[in-house]
């Protein structure tokens, strides 16, 4: 059985792999197309979130980070 520390490391590793894949995908498309890629990905991920309040909180968090 995995400990909570092991699960955290696995999650961190998975997140790093996904972040790297996203960064590479953004590098392969034009600057103009990057907004479309991010919007498409965002909608696909939001469609997986069953809690609209959580989805709205994530949108607000991302907007806040983009404004800093």
Order of alpha helices (4+ residues) and beta strands (2+ residues): alpha-alpha-alpha
